[in-house]
Amino acid sequence: MKHFIAYHNVDSMGYDLQIEEDFHFVSRKPKKSLEKTLGNLVWMVSGKQGTEKKKKYFLAGLFVPDEILDDEEDVKTKHIFGYEGAYFEKPIEVSGEKWFHNLKKQQANFSLGISEIQDKGIIDILLSKYNQNFQHITSSYKIPEEGEVDHRITEGKKISVQVNRYERSAKGRAECIKFHGLDCAVCGLNFKKVYGEIGRNFIHVHHTNPLASKNTEYLLDPKKDLRPVCPNCHAMLHRKEGNVFTVEELKEKLNKHGQI
């Protein structure tokens, strides 16, 4: 597995990295270059101006990108989505650490935004930081390995892989789709009907009770706890400050504006 660093400039973007159910990063690098991150580990670093006119840098989390989508309004902007990874509950400041100074130099002060980490020593330090702080990690999980058999569906169980993280049930997603189908529960969009073969079996699955809020293992009911939603509606469900909208609440907003 390769390791990449993704830099989020809070001052230019206008917002901090948000702890959400899935992982989302914005970049203006060419799509072909970003595709190298797919299936690999991306470490997220945020930077913002401090009170003494000195930039402060924080290690915010890590994730494994699954897909890269074009922005609807700006063709140069790309959205990188991942469904496996973790956030630090309290980002770790790394501004004054020597290894981080070396990383910045190697990445030309993050002028590229997202690029591969070539220094194995720095990778080892990052993994060590993760392992030292895993008890303060939220919204993390992995897709079970092929061949794993479990007749119960649970989520949030801490397991040991390359780094410690929490488990999200792939079987739960399959059961959700089997019961609810592939139409978005909010707007009704079906990707196969709209995009043809490339849209076959594509849909996001939304947790009606966000996994990050549980921070423990629990028995999952795919019919009640999961709903299929398109990426746009999935993002809007998480736009409610300090909480999430219900599917019904968001559907009502679409009805109000004459969209469905």
Buried (B, 14 or more C-beta within 10 A) or exposed (E): EEBBBBBBBBEEEEEEBEBBBBBBBBBEBEEEBBBBBBEEBBBBBBBBEEEEEEBBBBBBBBBBBBEBEEEEEEEEEBBBBBBBBBBBBEBBEBBEBEBBEBBBEBBEEBEBBBBBBEEEEBBEBBBEBBEEBBEEBBBBBBBBEEEEEEEEBBBBBBEEEEBBBBBBBBBBBEBBBEEBEBBBBBBEBBBBEEEEEEBEEBBBBBBBEBBBEBBEEBEBEBEEBBBBBBBBBBBBBBEEEEEBBBBEEBBEEBEEEEEE
